[in-house]
Amino acid sequence: MNRFASLLVILALCVCLQTSAEGGLPAFIKKVGTMIDSMSVSGVDRRYIDAPEHPWQLIVKGNMNQSMVKMKSRGEMVGIPFSATPSLKTEPSRYVGLWAGYRGYGLGYTVNVGGDKGSYLTLGATGGAYGVNVRIHSFNNDTPDFDISTDFNFEDDEDDHLSGKVELMDPIKVHTLIADGYYLFNGKHFSYAAAYDQSVLQKRSAGSLMAGAMYYYGHIDYATHHNGDLIYMMHGLGGVKLWQGSVGVGYAYNWVPSRGLLVSVMAMPMLTMVNKIKAYRYMTNMDELIAQIIFTEDETSEEEENQWVYDHLRIMPMGTKTFNSGMTLNIDARLSLTYNFGRCFVNAYGQFNNFRYRHDDSHGHMNDWYVNTSVGVRL
């Protein structure tokens, strides 16, 4: 029985037996606490893993996250071959919050205090032999890094390569969901929970072979009339939705160099078996606008020309295409540092993910890193 199911059962019992449990509600809650205490160390070697003496946890949390999306496309601009590599990188988002619970079961709340000003939701559960995490992130970016290079060599080398930040009138919208789960084959000596929620203690160094699965959903959308030039650069691609399902085998190790200190490392190459993409295609009138500017004899400033283009840019949906991008290799890596002293503990852990997609002459990847820090006390 996993921790989510166990928690639901416990809550249901609390409601159903609140008035009938022998000794009243306080006695029943004490029995439930005793059951959770035994579950937290059930089947483990107490020489390696143990439960803290004080079961309640009050934790102040802070986390940072950054997402980086990079796309590349090849095509022609007024008959000239070119390649475009737009990329967007969010400012690191920052969240702070408070969590309270019993032996790792509890509730918490976090708020955004800076960065991309997007929304972020994390859910997680860890047990003696498994770990489950869900992260949902939504954000906008209107100043992506952009790189354009043609396939011709000009006398002035600077003419065939332009790069830097661009300001979009309408932002690129990104929504991501990452859900992953792991099973540890050496749950008797190795604790995932000791490194990631501190509900138990790792007393001796130990490692474990592990199997994992991951689901990724991403939606990148920039299809507006004002972004017609970006869509033109991307060979008519105005947005993509990605669904990926991956499985892998890796290794995790908990190193206890001294009493109270724990260093945990996990690395898992993952083979993406399902790599489904839905591409949103658009036609623009960019060629006509560029030709009109080139052949017009009116003397206008660059600023006026740009404004005229933006005022007349139009996109037209050309349908969608759904296909499988084929198998690819992704990476899931984690690092955690924990120090326990008396009733208190501090922890920091980070996670890095890499996802890839391909469609005709367009391809790209997304990197996502996440760092969580916490200071807690056991009561």
HELIX and SHEET records of a PDB file:
HELIX    1   1 ARG A    3  LEU A   17  1                                  15    
HELIX    2   2 GLY A   24  SER A   40  1                                  17    
HELIX    3   3 ASP A  157  ASP A  160  5                                   4    
HELIX    4   4 TYR A  192  TYR A  196  1                                   5    
HELIX    5   5 HIS A  225  ASN A  227  5                                   3    
HELIX    6   6 GLY A  228  MET A  233  1                                   6    
HELIX    7   7 MET A  286  PHE A  295  1                                  10    
HELIX    8   8 GLU A  302  HIS A  312  1                                  11    
SHEET    1   A 2 ILE A  49  ASP A  50  0                                        
SHEET    2   A 2 LEU A 201  GLN A 202 -1                                        
SHEET    1   B 5 SER A  87  LYS A  89  0                                        
SHEET    2   B 5 TRP A  56  MET A  77 -1                                        
SHEET    3   B 5 ILE A  80  ALA A  84 -1                                        
SHEET    4   B 5 ASP A 145  THR A 150 -1                                        
SHEET    5   B 5 HIS A 161  LYS A 165 -1                                        
SHEET    1   C 4 SER A  87  LYS A  89  0                                        
SHEET    2   C 4 TRP A  56  MET A  77 -1                                        
SHEET    3   C 4 SER A  93  TYR A 102 -1                                        
SHEET    4   C 4 TYR A 105  GLY A 114 -1                                        
SHEET    1   D11 SER A  87  LYS A  89  0                                        
SHEET    2   D11 TRP A  56  MET A  77 -1                                        
SHEET    3   D11 SER A 362  ARG A 378 -1                                        
SHEET    4   D11 CYS A 344  HIS A 359 -1                                        
SHEET    5   D11 THR A 328  PHE A 341 -1                                        
SHEET    6   D11 LEU A 261  THR A 284 -1                                        
SHEET    7   D11 LEU A 237  SER A 258 -1                                        
SHEET    8   D11 ALA A 206  ASP A 221 -1                                        
SHEET    9   D11 ILE A 172  LEU A 184 -1                                        
SHEET   10   D11 TYR A 130  ASN A 141 -1                                        
SHEET   11   D11 SER A 119  THR A 126 -1                                        
SHEET    1   E 7 SER A  87  LYS A  89  0                                        
SHEET    2   E 7 TRP A  56  MET A  77 -1                                        
SHEET    3   E 7 SER A 362  ARG A 378 -1                                        
SHEET    4   E 7 CYS A 344  HIS A 359 -1                                        
SHEET    5   E 7 THR A 328  PHE A 341 -1                                        
SHEET    6   E 7 LEU A 261  THR A 284 -1                                        
SHEET    7   E 7 ILE A 315  ASN A 324 -1                                        
END                                                                             
